[in-house]
Amino acid sequence: MEKNYKMIISYDGTRYYGWEHQPDRDTIQGKLETVIFRMCDEKIKMEDIKLIGAGRTDAGVHARGMVANLVLDVDMTPEEIRDYMNRYLPDDIAVNEVREASPRFHARYNAVGKTYRYTCFAGPVKTVFDR
């Protein structure tokens, strides 16, 4: 039975060309959907996977709590989905939480706010831990 799942995702966007699909470029959405495709045993077409993000990010931008949703028909618990995805995602992308959402939940249309934080380095020696 199909269920709508809400996901909370974190990522370091340094290596990516933003959230949304782009031809021949690595994106966060593309990486996530590739793992979802494998998780579904490739029983569905790749183009049928519709991971919806609360918004888009530009190239190089990070996210601590990007909300996304996806309708899936899998025999897995939300925790099993989270664990599977984290096992196969690259180290710079993590699915923090997966839970069932109402059938009408839509990550973009139901978003109530977004917080952006811009940081700048000023000093003689860059810090390698806050890049």
Disulfide bonds with the S-S distance in Angstrom:
none
